[in-house]
């Protein structure tokens, strides 16, 4: 149960890493903190401001990514307010801990119906995103998904008010799978997969099986791992006995960190890879434990002018580089700002039409991206990460070697996105 008071609210506003479940970034003149019961009065007092609603898990196994999401959205809103705001109005950011699917839905409803948010941004859990998207659709407001991979969100559960900055599971699989094929680790190979036991993991395992089977390999063993699991020794003992050609991680959040650490401690000789990944998970495992090939949407070494500017601003504010979830929040917010600026409107249908007509957005990569009209998926380059050679790291965050963009400069961005036949979406 949230109980806001002025002291805590001010703390949360100035410390984006605060574990507080609701933080409000206030621009311009300070506004006194208020209790939940008093909040409608604040909304009326701030009617000249544009409310940005933000949801992300800040606790549990996805919490480490959520903290980067909060840092990034705070930075993005601060920058925009310093630049004059939007349509001549300042922005107020209300950021919530989405906690779990029921709570995420409830808070999304509160952000839209009570706080008057113009748009919702965020989320990492695919299960929570499904509920948020349904609330956004009922209220006819845009929800920018920044960290949920499930293909189902873009397929049978798609809706016209949801856009996806995060790549789909099948895109992660195709990006990493191409590298594994080049390394001779798919065709004719027997794999052992560990999968996070919730919507994201189930969806990722399904897409992984499709890709591996189509390319002549097999996932001979697969196990579902509870999201709160921290001891992987029972699974590692089974892997040792099975002697696979490749071990695949379909895990998420802290699961990846613990798995990488313990895999290294067990000293298993089988190559390892993953079809889902977040940089902060590798940072948590440490340079000495990190191994294998992993896919990612973005890394702070991406060589693009806008990426370098974002990394510099993030390091200046927080003293460390942003990871891929921070990128998601930043690109989502910049997309919204671009659409509102270009249309000179907060009208949801005008913003949707703007994106559906193929407006290019700077996604902090060499190539710009566009939101696909029929499922609202951002078409973009992907990358793979592997360990840097020992002794090449400049600091504690610099032990991941960024691979070339996938697809290459001449390749179609559609080539790694789910096709309409693979993942049909019908807006209602």
C-alpha positions in Angstrom: 0.0 0.0 0.0 1.5 3.3 -1.0 1.6 6.2 1.5 3.1 9.3 -0.1 4.3 12.1 2.0 6.2 15.2 1.1 9.6 14.1 2.5 9.6 10.8 0.7 8.2 12.2 -2.5 10.9 14.9 -2.7 13.5 12.2 -2.1 12.1 10.0 -4.9 12.0 12.9 -7.3 15.7 13.7 -6.7 17.0 10.1 -6.5 15.9 8.0 -9.4 17.4 4.9 -7.9 15.2 5.2 -4.9 13.3 2.1 -4.1 10.1 4.2 -3.6 7.3 2.7 -5.5 6.0 5.9 -6.9 8.2 8.8 -7.9 7.3 12.1 -9.4 9.7 14.2 -11.3 8.5 17.7 -11.0 9.6 20.4 -13.4 9.5 24.1 -12.8 8.2 25.4 -9.5 8.2 22.8 -6.7 4.9 21.3 -5.9 4.2 20.2 -2.3 4.0 16.4 -1.9 0.6 15.0 -1.1 -1.2 12.0 0.1 -2.9 9.6 -2.3 -6.2 11.1 -1.3 -5.0 14.6 -2.1 -3.6 13.7 -5.5 -6.6 14.8 -7.7 -6.1 18.3 -6.4 -2.5 18.2 -7.7 -3.7 17.1 -11.1 -6.1 20.1 -11.3 -3.3 22.4 -10.2 -1.0 21.0 -12.8 -3.5 21.0 -15.7 -1.1 23.1 -17.7 1.5 20.3 -17.6 1.7 17.1 -19.7 1.7 14.0 -17.5 3.9 11.1 -18.6 3.0 7.8 -16.9 5.8 5.3 -16.4 5.6 1.7 -15.2 8.4 -0.8 -14.6 9.2 -3.5 -12.0 11.6 -2.1 -9.4 11.6 -5.2 -7.2 11.9 -8.9 -7.7 14.0 -10.7 -10.4 13.4 -7.9 -13.0 14.2 -5.1 -10.5 17.8 -4.5 -11.7 16.6 -3.6 -15.2 13.8 -1.5 -13.8 16.2 0.7 -11.9 18.0 1.5 -15.2 14.6 2.2 -16.8 13.7 4.7 -14.1 17.1 6.4 -14.3 16.7 6.8 -18.1 13.2 8.1 -18.2 14.1 10.7 -15.5 17.0 11.8 -17.6 14.9 12.0 -20.8 12.2 14.1 -19.1 14.7 16.4 -17.5 16.4 17.0 -20.8 13.0 17.8 -22.5 11.9 20.2 -19.8 15.3 22.0 -20.0 14.7 22.3 -23.8 11.4 24.1 -23.2 9.0 21.1 -22.7 6.4 20.0 -25.3 4.0 22.3 -27.1 5.1 25.1 -24.7 4.2 23.0 -21.6 6.4 21.4 -19.0 6.3 17.7 -18.4 5.5 15.9 -15.1 6.7 12.3 -14.9 4.9 9.8 -12.6 6.9 6.6 -12.3 5.4 3.5 -10.6 6.7 0.1 -9.5 4.5 -2.2 -11.5 5.3 -5.1 -9.1 3.1 -7.9 -10.8 0.4 -8.1 -13.5 -2.6 -7.3 -11.3 -0.8 -4.3 -9.7 0.5 -3.1 -13.1 -3.0 -3.0 -14.5 -4.4 -1.2 -11.4 -1.6 1.4 -11.5 -2.0 1.9 -15.3 -5.7 2.6 -14.8 -4.8 5.1 -12.0 -2.2 6.8 -14.1 -4.7 7.3 -17.0 -8.0 7.8 -15.3 -7.0 9.7 -12.1 -3.6 11.3 -12.9 -4.5 12.2 -16.5 -1.4 10.7 -18.1 -1.2 11.5 -21.8 0.8 8.4 -22.6 2.1 5.3 -20.8 5.8 4.2 -21.2 7.7 1.2 -19.8 7.3 -2.3 -18.5 9.6 -5.3 -18.6 7.3 -8.2 -17.7 5.3 -9.5 -20.7 2.6 -10.7 -18.4 2.2 -7.2 -16.8 2.4 -5.5 -20.3 -0.6 -7.5 -21.4 -2.7 -5.9 -18.6 -1.3 -2.5 -19.2 -2.1 -2.7 -22.9 -5.7 -3.6 -22.2 -6.1 -0.6 -19.9 -4.5 1.7 -22.5 -6.8 0.4 -25.2 -9.9 1.0 -23.0 -8.7 4.6 -22.3 -7.6 5.1 -26.0 -4.1 6.1 -24.9 -0.8 5.0 -26.3 1.4 2.5 -24.4 5.0 2.3 -25.5 6.4 -1.1 -24.5 10.1 -0.7 -23.7 11.1 -4.2 -22.4 8.6 -6.9 -23.1 9.7 -9.5 -25.7 6.8 -11.9 -26.0 5.7 -12.4 -29.6 2.2 -12.9 -28.4 2.0 -9.2 -27.4 2.6 -8.4 -31.1 0.4 -11.2 -32.3 -2.9 -12.5 -31.0 -2.8 -10.0 -28.1 -1.8 -6.9 -30.1 -3.8 -3.8 -30.0 -3.8 -0.5 -31.9 -2.7 1.5 -28.9 0.4 -0.5 -28.1 3.8 0.2 -29.7 7.0 -1.9 -29.2 10.4 -0.4 -28.8 11.6 -3.8 -27.4 12.3 -6.5 -30.0 10.2 -9.6 -30.2 11.5 -12.9 -28.9 11.7 -14.3 -32.4 13.9 -11.3 -33.4 16.3 -12.1 -30.5 16.4 -15.7 -31.6 17.0 -14.9 -35.3 19.8 -12.3 -34.4 21.7 -14.7 -32.1 20.8 -17.8 -34.2 22.5 -16.4 -37.2 25.8 -16.0 -35.2 25.4 -19.5 -33.8 24.8 -20.9 -37.3 28.0 -19.2 -38.5 29.8 -20.8 -35.5 28.6 -24.3 -36.4 26.5 -24.6 -33.2 23.0 -25.3 -34.6 22.9 -27.8 -37.5 23.1 -31.3 -36.3 23.6 -30.2 -32.7 21.8 -31.3 -29.5 20.8 -28.6 -27.1 19.8 -28.3 -23.5 17.5 -25.3 -22.7 16.7 -23.7 -19.4 13.6 -21.4 -19.6 12.0 -18.8 -17.3 8.7 -20.1 -16.2 6.4 -17.3 -17.1 4.9 -15.8 -20.3 8.2 -14.4 -21.7 10.1 -17.7 -21.2 7.3 -19.9 -22.6 7.1 -17.7 -25.7 10.9 -17.6 -26.1 11.2 -21.4 -25.9 8.5 -21.8 -28.5 10.3 -19.4 -31.0 13.7 -21.0 -30.2 12.4 -24.5 -31.0 11.0 -23.2 -34.3 14.4 -21.6 -35.3 16.6 -24.5 -34.2 14.4 -27.2 -35.8 14.2 -25.2 -39.1 18.0 -25.1 -39.1 18.7 -28.7 -38.5 19.3 -28.8 -34.7 17.2 -30.0 -31.8 16.4 -28.9 -28.3 16.7 -32.4 -26.8 16.1 -31.2 -23.2 14.2 -28.2 -21.8 13.3 -27.3 -18.3 11.2 -24.5 -16.9 12.9 -22.6 -14.0 10.8 -20.7 -11.4 11.4 -17.0 -11.6 12.5 -16.9 -7.9 15.1 -19.7 -8.4 18.6 -18.7 -7.2 20.3 -22.2 -7.0 21.0 -23.7 -10.4 23.0 -26.7 -9.2 20.2 -29.2 -9.8 19.9 -28.1 -13.4 23.7 -28.0 -13.9 24.1 -31.6 -12.6 21.5 -32.7 -15.2 23.3 -30.8 -17.9 26.6 -32.5 -17.0 24.9 -35.9 -17.3 23.1 -35.0 -20.6 26.4 -33.9 -22.4 24.7 -31.4 -24.8 26.5 -29.7 -27.7 25.1 -26.4 -26.6 23.4 -25.0 -23.5 20.7 -22.4 -24.2 19.5 -19.8 -21.6 15.9 -18.6 -22.1 16.1 -17.1 -18.6 15.4 -13.5 -17.5 16.7 -10.9 -15.1 18.5 -12.1 -12.0 18.1 -15.7 -13.3 20.7 -15.0 -16.0 23.2 -13.5 -13.5 23.0 -16.5 -11.2 23.0 -19.0 -14.0 26.2 -17.5 -15.6 28.0 -17.4 -12.3 27.1 -20.9 -11.3 27.8 -22.3 -14.8 31.3 -20.9 -14.5 31.7 -22.3 -11.0 30.7 -25.8 -12.1 33.3 -25.6 -14.9 31.1 -27.3 -17.5 32.8 -27.8 -20.8 29.8 -27.3 -23.1 29.5 -24.0 -25.0 26.7 -21.7 -23.7 24.5 -19.1 -25.4 21.2 -17.4 -24.7 18.2 -16.1 -26.7 17.2 -13.5 -24.1 19.6 -11.0 -22.5 20.1 -7.8 -20.5 23.5 -6.2 -20.1 22.9 -5.6 -16.4 22.6 -9.4 -15.9 26.1 -9.8 -17.4 27.5 -7.0 -15.3 26.1 -8.7 -12.2 27.8 -12.0 -13.2 31.2 -10.3 -13.7 33.9 -10.4 -16.3 35.5 -13.7 -15.0 32.2 -15.6 -15.3 30.7 -14.2 -18.5 30.9 -16.6 -21.5 29.0 -17.4 -24.7 27.1 -15.5 -27.4 24.0 -13.4 -26.5 21.6 -11.1 -28.4 20.9 -7.5 -27.5 19.0 -4.5 -28.9 21.6 -2.0 -27.9 24.9 -1.5 -26.0 26.7 1.6 -24.9 29.5 1.0 -27.4 27.2 1.4 -30.4 28.9 3.8 -32.8 26.3 6.4 -33.6 26.4 10.2 -32.7 23.1 10.1 -30.8 24.1 7.0 -28.9 27.4 8.7 -27.8 25.4 11.8 -26.6 23.0 9.6 -24.6 25.9 7.6 -23.0 27.7 10.8 -22.1 24.7 12.4 -20.5 23.8 9.2 -18.6 27.4 8.8 -17.3 27.5 12.5 -16.3 24.3 12.1 -14.3 24.7 8.6 -12.8 28.4 7.8 -13.0 28.0 4.6 -15.0 27.0 3.7 -18.6 23.3 3.0 -19.5 22.3 -0.6 -20.4 19.8 -1.8 -22.9 16.7 -1.2 -20.7 17.8 2.4 -20.2 18.0 2.6 -24.0 14.4 1.4 -24.4 13.0 4.0 -22.1 15.0 6.8 -23.8 14.0 5.8 -27.3 10.3 5.4 -26.3 10.2 8.9 -24.8 12.1 10.4 -27.7 9.6 8.8 -30.1 6.7 10.3 -28.3 8.3 13.7 -28.2 8.9 13.5 -31.9 5.4 12.5 -32.7 3.8 15.2 -30.5 6.2 17.9 -31.9 5.6 17.0 -35.5 1.8 16.6 -35.2 1.5 19.6 -32.7 -1.0 17.5 -30.9 -1.7 15.2 -28.0 -4.5 13.5 -29.8 -3.9 9.8 -29.6 -5.2 8.9 -33.0 -3.1 11.5 -34.7 0.0 10.2 -32.9 -0.8 6.6 -34.0 -1.4 7.8 -37.6 2.0 9.6 -37.5 3.8 6.4 -36.6 1.8 4.2 -38.9 2.7 6.4 -41.9 6.3 5.3 -41.4 7.9 8.2 -39.6 11.6 7.5 -39.1 12.9 7.8 -35.5 16.5 8.1 -34.2 16.9 4.9 -32.2 20.6 5.6 -31.2 22.0 3.2 -33.9 23.6 3.6 -37.3 20.2 3.2 -39.0 17.0 4.9 -38.1 14.0 2.8 -37.2 10.3 2.9 -38.1 7.2 1.4 -36.4 5.6 -1.2 -38.6 2.0 -0.3 -39.4 0.3 -3.7 -39.0 1.7 -4.6 -35.6 3.5 -1.4 -34.3 6.8 -3.2 -33.9 9.9 -1.0 -34.2 12.0 -2.3 -37.1 15.6 -1.9 -36.0 19.1 -3.4 -36.0 20.2 -6.0 -33.5 23.6 -7.0 -32.2 25.3 -9.9 -30.4 27.6 -9.8 -27.4 30.5 -12.1 -26.4 33.4 -11.8 -23.9 36.2 -9.3 -24.7 39.7 -10.8 -24.7 41.2 -10.8 -21.2 42.9 -7.6 -20.3 41.0 -5.5 -22.9 38.4 -4.1 -20.5 38.8 -0.4 -19.5 36.5 -0.7 -16.5 34.0 -2.9 -14.7 31.3 -2.4 -17.5 33.6 -2.9 -20.4 34.1 -6.7 -20.8 31.4 -7.3 -23.4 32.5 -7.3 -27.1 29.8 -5.8 -29.3 29.3 -7.6 -32.6 28.4 -6.2 -36.0 24.8 -5.0 -36.5 22.3 -7.6 -37.6 21.3 -7.4 -40.4 24.3 -5.8 -42.1 24.2 -2.4 -43.8 22.5 -3.8 -47.0 20.1 -6.2 -45.3 16.4 -5.6 -44.7 15.3 -4.9 -41.2 12.3 -7.0 -41.9 14.5 -10.1 -42.2 14.8 -10.5 -38.4 11.4 -9.3 -37.4 8.5 -11.7 -37.0 6.5 -12.1 -40.2 2.8 -11.7 -40.6 2.6 -15.5 -41.2 4.6 -16.2 -38.0 2.8 -13.8 -35.8 -0.4 -12.3 -37.3 -1.8 -9.2 -35.6 -5.3 -7.9 -36.2 -6.2 -4.6 -34.6 -9.7 -4.3 -33.4 
